[in-house]
Amino acid sequence: MSETWYFIDSGHASPAYNMALDEALLNWHSQGLIPPVIRFYGWDPATLSVGYFQKLSGKIDVDAVKEYGYGLVRRPTGGRAVLHDNELTYSVIVSENHQSMPPSVTEAYRVISEGILQGFRNLDVQADFSIPEGKLEQTGSAVCFEEPSWYELIVEGKKAAGSAQTRQKGVILQHGSIPIEVDESALFDMFIYPNERIKERARKAFSGKAVAINEVAGRQVQLEEVKKAFYAGFEKGLGMQLQPYTLTQEQLAEVNQLAEERYAKDEWTYYR
């Protein structure tokens, strides 16, 4: 019998709630209250998430974020800024000492990303793992999807999913973005560039490095189809069965409190 993990589809929620739920799941799993979890979610409103260590000042155009009506949130994970709009966002919460999880961060990425790989293949999209030669050079770019890291998913040489990971309290939290469509012009309005020429050059370079599902599938793929493909993909890729789970009222209250006290606060968002 394969192991059973919880599955939560929390739908579209506020940026603060989304990050608070990921953190709460990590806490509950570390306390032994729940098994490992796969979670699917979306963003209302569309949101720019920035990495835990990322500086906002001089990098992110906060006024543009507000003008577009986007949310802004700081993730508990590292990495660079991601615009979450028409996409499937996933998170995986699993113990560091789980039998299928290698101790190295890079290799744990590979195991978890197997589920994403299978999801793409369920959509008849030929995805592969990226394996950069040597260590990636730091470009200083603020945009997450500009270059693939170890074991992220590429399609036709372009990055098709971006992920970030943190390890706390003996638990791995990996979450990531699987774009269905990408609005490049909106994305590049979120970042501060020395001038328009450099911004346009960055936008053109990005076009050659990132790709969304609808572009490579050659058809319009709806969110529900994407969810089904990746649900089956995670089950196959990680060799387990998913059991739908609904949060209790007490758990919901805990998530809402964490959202309000941390992720919705400017002190958290702007502290770097």
Beta strands, then each sheet from edge to edge (+ up, - down):
strand 1: 3-13
strand 2: 37-43
strand 3: 47-50
strand 4: 71-74
strand 5: 82-84
strand 6: 87-95
strand 7: 127-129
strand 8: 153-155
strand 9: 158-159
strand 10: 162-168
strand 11: 171-179
strand 12: 240-244
sheet 1: 10+ 11- 6+ 2- 1- 12-
sheet 2: 4+ 3+ 5-
sheet 3: 7+ 8- 9+
end
